[in-house]
């Protein structure tokens, strides 16, 4: 359902602790967008592009999956993020960034902020989202 609201050029920022379901949600977004390739936890990569595929209800859109946690934080994180050239991808693809809060919001005038929480010692998860910024 969330993927049906997304278009090329949208930025999605996922925020939540380890195990909250950020990658699982990204897989769902990818399936809804109809992108190609397996979405995996970005433990060993910083960014991965998934080309547009096909959907029964219309054209698909590409998706870029980013793990901002891998940027290492600190003063060099913004330079590393800039080197990924994500603002170029934002013209045609949906860019989904895990751990991106406070790092990527400047890439777009608006973004979808998704907050995931996992109940302690439980599989229960809470997901809240809202569009932030302007069109």
Steps between C-alpha positions, in 0.01 A plus 500: 500500500780743586674436166189607310546850644860530376622642170838550338670787679369410846734469796409257780691521828473196730581543866504232766729283710664179385238232445211744466424387145658765276629252244179297511302817431740585217432156348128573512551838334713335230235236436233768477710704261573191290877547495750238386749325724499369853491759775742397771613656820758759395755374752781474247403778259417866528256531208345262251289590199204282404389555142137547414314180428138437414182527698152379413352845567741707294860603450755435769751747636863438597603499865829582670550337841753675724641410840609831653624310807791378285608860443666490837358822643727780611608799296579296186152343469355785295795485259452124461128552443570770242736262318208259446336769281152405622347829393550384140308178574218699656382617159394154382513258792352460845791530743454304826756582769540294816646691797472821297343735755703816531713416195292491184209736546685774311488291180135584439251772590277228643546143617301219652617445855433146625559416865512134600497375856520147634351407836762366740522118490218481245435478129249785526604799290353846469541698180414869465559713194441853387598722209734775616577813301327649201427398141 
